[in-house]
Amino acid sequence: MTSEEFKAIRKRLGYKQEALAALLGYGSKVRISEFESGTRDVPRLLALLMAAMDQTGWRPAPEPVESRKEDPRPEGSPPE
């Protein structure tokens, strides 16, 4: 997956860099920025996950509020 494809999918999914980083367990948006700028290759499993989410509309369930640092749901998602 190219950096441009990764960024386009993230945007279609409605995630900000910070929210996608939190969802994937990265400490900050820096890693997402690296994938999108081409500084770092998108790992194969992450590319497969992003493509599957893009094609099927599947989203992981958010973590319980008490253990969540940042809301990983896409912008505009209804509250639970």
Buried (B, 14 or more C-beta within 10 A) or exposed (E): BEBEBBBBBBEEBBBBBBBBBBBBEBEEBEBBBBBBEEEBBBEEEBBEBBBEBBEEEEBEEEEEEEEEEEBBBBEEEEEE
